[in-house]
Amino acid sequence: MLEQGDTAPDFTLPRDGGDELTLSALQPAKVVLYFYPRDDTPGCTTEALEFTALGAEFADAGAQVVGVSKDTVAKHDKFITKHDLGVALVSDAEGDVCERYGVWVEKNMYGKISMGIERATFLIGSDGKIIRVWRKVKAKGHAQEVLEALRAQ
């Protein structure tokens, strides 16, 4: 389980728009890396819209926001277009990055147990070290909480 002070596992994944995104290539910017279950669902849409609304403030604080799910790039593109999102979305279709960040977990919904992505956020410093981790995130208001933590650095 990754914790504060650990080195964030590097990755290169396909992103919206057809390019690739490499985590370490974003340095020296700080990175808000948020994992979410699925494009265009209520909680995931709320979270993405709130990160988008605060995008300029994250940029002013020296951070880039990147969302990760197992959805395809095509689904990410539709999600971004439908909601006019301003965050980068990467596709972890194979689930390797989710596994390395410890967010691929057993979930229990209405008594049915299945595997899925735990909504979680990692604030990564310009040195590639994890500054803070949020697990079992509630989408509403989360982006503001992350921004306040970023500004406190």
HELIX and SHEET records of a PDB file:
HELIX    1   1 ASP A   16  GLY A   18  5                                   3    
HELIX    2   2 LEU A   23  LEU A   26  5                                   4    
HELIX    3   3 PRO A   42  ALA A   53  1                                  12    
HELIX    4   4 GLY A   55  ASP A   60  1                                   6    
HELIX    5   5 VAL A   73  HIS A   83  1                                  11    
HELIX    6   6 ASP A   96  ARG A  100  1                                   5    
HELIX    7   7 HIS A  142  ARG A  151  1                                  10    
SHEET    1   A 2 THR A  12  PRO A  14  0                                        
SHEET    2   A 2 GLU A  20  THR A  22 -1                                        
SHEET    1   B 5 ALA A  88  SER A  91  0                                        
SHEET    2   B 5 ALA A  63  SER A  69  1                                        
SHEET    3   B 5 LYS A  30  PHE A  35  1                                        
SHEET    4   B 5 ALA A 120  ILE A 124 -1                                        
SHEET    5   B 5 ILE A 130  TRP A 134 -1                                        
SHEET    1   C 2 TRP A 104  MET A 109  0                                        
SHEET    2   C 2 LYS A 112  ILE A 117 -1                                        
END                                                                             
